[in-house]
Amino acid sequence: MKTKEQILLETIENATLEEIIELSEELHPVDLLEALQDYEGNSKDLLDKFPDEYIAMVIDEAELDEKYEILSLFPQKQKQEIISEMSSDELADMLGTIDEESQRNLLDGMEEDYREEMEELLSYSPETAGGLMATEYIAVKESMSIDETLKFLRDISPNAETPYYIYVTDDHKVLKGIVPIRSILISEPKALVKDVMVQNVTTIPIDMDQEEVSNLFQKYGYMAMPVVDSDQILMGVITLDDIIEVMSDEHTEDLYRLAGLDEEEEVDGTILDSIKSRLPWLIVNLGTAMLASTVVRLFDDTIGKVVALAVFMPIVAGMGGNAGTQTLTLIVRGIALGEIDFENKKEILKKESLVGLIHGVILGLIVALIAGLWEQNLVFGFVIGAAMLLNMVIAALAGFFIPLLLKKLNIDPALASSVFVTTMTDVLGFSIFLGLATVLIRYLI
Amino acid sequence: MKTKEQILLETIENATLEEIIELSEELHPVDLLEALQDYEGNSKDLLDKFPDEYIAMVIDEAELDEKYEILSLFPQKQKQEIISEMSSDELADMLGTIDEESQRNLLDGMEEDYREEMEELLSYSPETAGGLMATEYIAVKESMSIDETLKFLRDISPNAETPYYIYVTDDHKVLKGIVPIRSILISEPKALVKDVMVQNVTTIPIDMDQEEVSNLFQKYGYMAMPVVDSDQILMGVITLDDIIEVMSDEHTEDLYRLAGLDEEEEVDGTILDSIKSRLPWLIVNLGTAMLASTVVRLFDDTIGKVVALAVFMPIVAGMGGNAGTQTLTLIVRGIALGEIDFENKKEILKKESLVGLIHGVILGLIVALIAGLWEQNLVFGFVIGAAMLLNMVIAALAGFFIPLLLKKLNIDPALASSVFVTTMTDVLGFSIFLGLATVLIRYLI
């Protein structure tokens, strides 16, 4: 049986020009991209059946590392046609990933105005508002009427970045207000833009970090927000669908960093990329594990006398690591969501310490009981129980303070936090457990 | 100095009715909500200065557990006025969280049509398309002209859920197509809806899980998508800002489940909630740690003879757990993003195994060297090196297979994966390390 994708590809292969035009109005470029992935014919010939405007949309939708791959299929002149139809934000992202010569070639082929715009977009860091924004927006003057605005819209026939808001600027491009699309639709034709516009606009500074931009969008729920420079001059627009990508990327980054993976690693990447991503962390971990080993080594005499200590070492380390990771994850997520501030920090610390203490008492008692019965030695039960109790509190404190300290040092709290936390619980947990055993050794043999 | 919030609150306290009307057009309800959090006066009196429509917007924006808290401030009659202005999806969410009697009271006070609609919304599971959608949408007929559509829009003056698309339905409410708002703005007034509408609409089945809905939005980048039943009857609309919340919740769930936290736990929650969320996982972990201990116990004779084995145990366990978590996290995220399918599964397994093997060789050699020198015993170096090598491969296999197995059993792959993975690496790692040492014991003493 043929798949949906195969049917689509065959339809395209056999389509007349007219049918293609019709198809390109109905077919989402993402679906064509997906079908192309398994296409065994010549992708260029297939894409070439579509108008350049549609090819531009396909490239707009492609993953960052595929964009230029698709564009390269076409001759230089057609390349220029295609990129002139691309969204400015996607084009800037693509230009940012290619070698300098290809970039220069494409820029040189652009019309001067657009080239200058693109060079400006390229100058912003990709992870800031400037790197996210598109420069396609619709601006009108305060003195225009709704009817004039509608005529103006029909004339310029906006595409690509759908206009959810119309921006109102003065002669110096300073943002004066915005008109939501619904106001245009429902206002009387004779009303003036200045009467229907919203003046108190939440704007995004051009150098704001993308995570903060994303938080603003999540807070207010707007479909698009204007980006301004320090003089309130309108520079571009960020739309909610860009934020969806930012959120997904930031999520991946959080998860990966907590696990000791480079955020660039891909699940279907190469072996070399995986090793580059993970080996450094494993080596850091080897270093911290050695630290724990060194602690154990300090007490090898004691272990030689009471081998049961070695038997219970995995419990001390494992439980401490897990409890620490719980608190750590909660704090890292709370920081990312902006839920931890100066005021509730103390409350959270108090809560986490108490939770650690209560867990320590409960788990300490259970472990003490099991170990005491197993080894037929009450003091042994006391030693492991006390170590468990203290290690649970240490886990809570480490899980709380380490990410907040990293945040204070302007390091991503997710980065390497878990390595530090488990090092703390391992080193201190073993020290307490084996130290206590050494002090009480005469009751253990 | 006064904060922004204090200034806002004072402005409201002293505002005339006229000033309030003006303010409510410019002030985002989220900003009022934020200011209210630290308000020392009477919230009800302050909110009561605003029209009911604005109070409804404030409740729409409030967190789920705060919505009814705010609504309860008002007398029954005003409650009904306020909820009649709320978004249908937010109202249904709120009704779903309150006790049966209060719910019944509010439902009974509604107009019949809306009550039936609300009862239907309440019947859908909150984590499906039906639970996410709102029922406010604008539907027109194919035969209408653009000019008629514009007049119609002016008449009904849509609010709340901004219309990004107009839906085209037949007499039986079957979805025939959609008209993007930009088509309305730029089409000739005389054009007919059926000429400008898009027919090939991607629809969402009403029982689709929210994670899949979120993936569809991320794939296509639409601002809103229609929800239909099995007869293609238009039931409601989901907008991208709802998806933002879903994404954030799903991400918290992933992170929390990987760390052994209940997804309902909040960073500023109570001690009791934290213990309920975490203690069960810690006890599961205690069980699996006991398993590892039992393995160690099997070899206590060997450890008694070669205490250095206990010194290197933390390295075997720690490295295995970390490498396993790396693979696990990559696979869990890949599953969530839909990046792992039947075809590339084998490729990924091959890659992960090879990465594990290469890491094993590199780290095995390093550890063998260090341990061999430290203990002045080549065989000891060989034992720990070989255990490290094999444990890295085990970590890769466990990190790969466990989440995929859970997925196959329809269990969230993030749930408990890390417990299983570290149990595997601990139990098998210790078995290999201590087992090998037992076999080669005469070269170690």
Interface residues (C-beta under 8 A of the other chain):
Chain A: E25 E26 L27 H28 V30 E61 L150 L153 R154 S157 P158 N159 T162 P163 Y164 P180 I181 R182 I184 L185 I186 S187 E188 V198 Q199 N200 T202 F217 Q218 K219 Y220 G221 M223 L240 D241 I243 I244 E245 M247 S248 H251 T252 D254 L255 Y256 L258 A259 G260 L261 E265 E266 V267 D268 G269 T270 I271 S274 I275 R278 L279 W281 L282 I283 N285 L286 T288 A289 M290 A292 S293 V296 R297 D300 I303 G304 V307 A308 L309 A310 V311 F312 M313 P314 I315 A317 G318 M319 G321 N322 A323 T325 Q326 L328 T329 L330 I331 V332 R333 G334 L337 E339 I340 N344 E347 I348 K351 E352 L354 V355 I358 H359 I362 L363 I366 V367 I370 T422 D426 F430
Chain B: E25 E26 L27 H28 V30 E61 L150 L153 R154 S157 P158 N159 T162 P163 Y164 P180 I181 R182 I184 L185 I186 S187 E188 V198 Q199 N200 T202 F217 Q218 K219 Y220 G221 M223 L240 D241 I243 I244 E245 M247 S248 H251 T252 D254 L255 Y256 L258 A259 G260 L261 E265 E266 V267 D268 G269 T270 I271 S274 I275 R278 L279 W281 L282 I283 N285 L286 T288 A289 M290 A292 S293 V296 R297 D300 I303 G304 V307 A308 L309 A310 V311 F312 M313 P314 I315 A317 G318 M319 G321 N322 A323 T325 Q326 L328 T329 L330 I331 V332 R333 G334 L337 E339 I340 N344 E347 I348 K351 E352 L354 V355 I358 H359 I362 L363 I366 V367 I370 T422 D426 F430
